[in-house]
């Protein structure tokens, strides 16, 4: 008798525990995105990290190329919004599920689909300069750079992005500051657009090694007669122009010029002009990381996905720069983005051995021209 009563009680209690929707708030993901796109532009920018009109243009580009389509659960608009919100705020799948009222599986599946679509735009939005590249207006119309750096086509450096790796790989990915990261090398033009990006390198890898790989196996090349500006972590060659070692170089070291603090000689003048022009890569990394918080915090994804996210962010950076020109982040002052890019000036013991005669001659020639023309108006 007791068994029968317990069985009846179990069935009654089980029937009362009926399944019901978990996320039932009044503002669904679709409604939330509609409000963003129809409301104040600043609110949309804060959530999507780009203006509404640019968001819609990016959506249309992906649709027209057949890279994204509506599904049973989500429209293309909502898929892209979820993806950009994740990159812009560095939030977990669980937070996205709560915000957009979809299951974790649905969020994950569509996030990866949009990630693949955006990465596929790499060839269209990240391009090496052509062999007939002209002097960039930023150089040509600035008398402190022209004609001295007329053959410079951009700057190269690396930046560290937090990474999550297996325990047995942690040592290789631990950078010199002691935290786990992937080392990302990029070349950018003087208008802040990335021309080449290499992702996924271990945090302990020297910058020169990544550049050497890019040249030998990664499809990177420099047009004949042109060169990139690099810091002292790279060898000085006729294609990669580095500053003079053992002299002031960082811009902060030249803040007091004109107050009785003059250049000690031609090498310091060269280093100052070099740093001013190479600073474009620091700005590019700074803007990139200010826009996409996921590049500044511990990731939630497998490592391969982490590398693709870094590449996707660079594609989106170039898309915004090319289609919009300037926005809030591109217009930020240098002081506002300083330190965010985590660009570093490293000296490695084996770098000097890779300097070549052509690089030394080029640097000496420009140094002499700068010093000779310093008092010419």
N, C-alpha and C positions, 0 to 999 in steps of 0.2 A: 504493500500500500504506500509506504514511504517513497519507494522508487517511482511509482506512478505519479505521485504528487510533485516530486522533484522534476520529472520529465515534462509535466505540464507547465510548471513554473518556468523551465528553461525555454520552452517554445514560445511562451508569452513574452518573456524578456527579449528573446531573439527578434521577434516580430516588431518589438518597439524600437529596436536599434536599426531602423531603416537607413539606407544610404542616402545622402543628400549632397548637393554641391558644396564644395569647400570654400570657394571664393565667390561671395555673393554681394559684394559691395555695390553701391549704386553707380560707381564710375568704372565701367569696364575698360579694358585696354583700348578697344576701338573708339569709345567715347572720349577717353583721355587724349588720344592722338588727334582726334577731330578738334577738340578744344585747343590743343597746342597750335595746330596749323591755322585755325581761324582766329585765335586770340592774339595777344601782344607778342610781337616778334622776339622781344627779349626773353620771354618765357620759353618759346620754342628753341631759341638758341641755347639756352641753359640746359635744356634736356636733350637736344639732338646734336649740339655742338656745331650747328650751321643754321643759316637763315632758312625759313620755310620754303622760299622760292627755290633755293639751291637743293634742299632736301627733295622737293618734287622733281627737280631736273635730274638728280641722281637716280631717283626711282625710275623715271622714264628711260634713262640711258640703259639701266639694267634690264628693264622689260623689253625695250626695242631690240636689244642684242640677244634676247632669248635666254638671259641668265637668271631670270626670276619670274615667277608667275603666282597668281592667287592659288591658294589651296582651300580645302574644305574648312579648315579652322581659321586661317589667317589670310588677309589680303596682303598684297605686296607692300602697301603703305605701312601696315602694322609690322610686318616682318622686318623691314628696313629700320623702322623706329626702335624696335626692340634691340636690334644689332647696334645701332648708334648709341642708344642709351647705355648699353653694356660697356662699350668702349669708352664713352665719355665719362662714366662714373665709376668704372671698375667694380661693379657689383656682382654678386653671385647669382647663380641660376635661381636659387630660392627667392631672392629679392625680386628678380625679374618676374617670377611666377606670381608673386603677390601684387606687383604693380600692374601687370598686364592681364591678370586673371586667366592664365593658361597653365596647364600642367608642366612640370619640369621637363618631361620628355618632349613635349611640343616645343617648348622654348629652346631646348638644346638642339633639336633637329633643325629648326628653322635658323637658329644662329649659325650653325655650321654651313647651311646651304647659302646664306647670304655672305658669309666669310669667303666661301669658295668663289662666289660670283664677283665680289669686290677684288679679290686677288687676281682674278682672270683679266682685270683691266690694267694690269701692270704694264704690258707692252704698249698700251695706248697713252698712259699717263706718266710713266717713268722711262725717260729716253736719254741715251747718251748724245752729246752734241755731235753735229755733223762735221765732216772734214773741213768744210768751208765756213765754219762758225766765225762770225764777225766780232769785233771788239764790243763788249757789253756796255750799254749806256752808263751803267753805274761806274765804270772805269773811265770811259771816254769823256764824260762830262764832269769829271772831278780832277782838278789840276794836281792834287796831291798823289794821284794814282797814275795819271796819264802824262806822258807816253810810257812811263817806266814799266807798268804791269799790263801793257796792251795785249800781251799774249796769254794772260791768265784767263781761264775759263770757269773757275770756281774754286771750291775748297773741299778738302776731305778730312774726316776725322771719325772717331768711333764714340759710341755712347753705351753705357750699361743699362740694361732693362732687367728688373727683378725677374727671377726664374724659379720654377719649381721642378726639381729633377729627382730621380731616384737616389737613394742614399749612397749607393756605390759609385755614383758619378759626381757627388757633391764637391769633392776636392778639385776636380777639373773646372767646375763652374764657379768656384769661389774666387772672386776678384781680389785685387790688392787691398781693397778696403774691408775685406772680410765677409762680404755677403754674396749670396748665390745670384748669378746673373748670366744673361746671354750678352755677348759683345756684338753690337750692330755697327757695321761700317757703312758710311754713306758719303757720296759725293753730291754736292749741291751747287747750283748756279748762283750768280749774284742777285737773282730775284727770288731767292729762297725756295726754289723748286729742286726736289731731289732728282738727280740724273742717274744714280746707281745706288742700290741698297743690297748689302749682304747681311743676312740674318742668321741666327742660330749658333754662332761661335761661342765656345766656352769662355766664361768670364776671365779666366786666367790667361787667355791667348793674347799675345802681343799684337798691337795694331799693325806693325809691319808684316807680320805673318799673314794676317787677313788680306792685306793689300796684295801681297805676293800671290796668294791663292787667286784673288780676283783677276789678276793679270794673266795668270797661267791657265786657270781652269774656269773662272767665273764669268767670262765674256766681257770683261772690262777692258777698255782701251782708251788711249788719249790721242787726239788728232795730231798729225805731224806739225811740229813747230809750236805747239801749245803746251800748257802745263797747269797743274793744280797747285794751290797753296796748301801746305801741310805743316804740322807742328814738329817739334824735335823728336817725337816718337817715331818718325819716319826718316828714311835715308834721303839725303839731298841729291836729287838727280835733275836732268834737264826736263823731265816731265812732272816732277814733284818737288816744288821749291820750298825748302825748309828755312827757318831763321838761323842766324848766327848763334852758335852755342856760347855759353859763358857771358852773355850780355842780357840786359833787361829785355823782356819780351811781352809779358802780360800787360794788357791795357791799363790795369790798375796801377802799374808801376810808373806810368807816364802821366798820372793825374796832375802832378805839380809842375809840369813844364810851363815855362813863362814866368815862374816865381823864383827865379834865381837857380832853377834846376834845369840845366841844359843837357843836350846829348853829349855823351863823352867822346863820340866820334861817329864816323859814317856807319859803322855796324849797328849802332843803337838806332840811328835814324831809319835804316832799312828795317830793323826789327819792328819799330813802331808802325811804319806804314804797312808792313806785312801783316801784323796783328790786326790793324784796323780793317784791312780788306778780308782777311781770313775769318774775321768775326762772324761772317755770314753763316757759317756752319753752326756756330754756337746759337745764333738766333733761330735757325731752322729747327734744331733739336729742342730748343726751349719752347718754341711755339707748338711743336708736335706734342710734347709732353704736357703742356698746359691744356691743350685741347682734349687729349685722351688720357684720362687718369689711370686707365688700365696699364699704361706704360710706367707708372710710378708706384704701383702696389703689387703685393704678392698675387700671382695669377691663380685661377681656379681650374685651369685646363691642362690636358696632356702637353708635353713639351712641343711636339710638332705643331699643335694648334697655337701655342704661344708664339712660335716663330712666324706663323702665317698671320697672326694678329698684328705683329710688329710691321710686317710688310703691308698689310691692308691699311694700317694707319698712315703709312707713307703715301700710299695710293690716294687715300682720301685727302691728305694734306695737299698733294699736287692738284687734285680735282678742284678743291676749294680755291687754291691760288690761281689756277688757270681760268676758272669759270667766273669767279667773284672778284679777283684782283686782291683786294684787301678787305679784312673784316676786323672785328674787335681785337682778336688775338694777333693778327699780322700787324696791327697798328700799335701794339703795346711797345713801350719804351724798352731800351736795353736793360735798364735797371730792374724792370718788372719781370724779365725772363732770365736774368742772370742766375746761374746755379741750378736752374731747373733741368737744363739739358745734360748736366753731369759730364760735360766734355772735359777732358783732362790732358795736360801737357806732360807726357812721360818721356823719359830718356832711357833707352835700353842700351846696354853695353855693346851689343852687336850691331847697332844701327850705323854708327860712324864708319864701320868697315865697308858698308854698302854704298857710301857716298861715291859719286863718280866725277870724273874730270869735267864732263859737260855741265853738271849741276853746279860745280864750284865756279866755273867760268861765267855761267849765267848769273849767279848770285853776285859775283864780284862786279860784273858789268852794271847790273841794276844799282848796286850799292854806290858805285862811283857816280852814276848819273844822278841819283837822288842827292848825294852830297854836293855835287857840282851845281845842281839847280835849286838848292834849298833857299837861296836868297833872290831867286828870279821870280818876279811877279807874274 
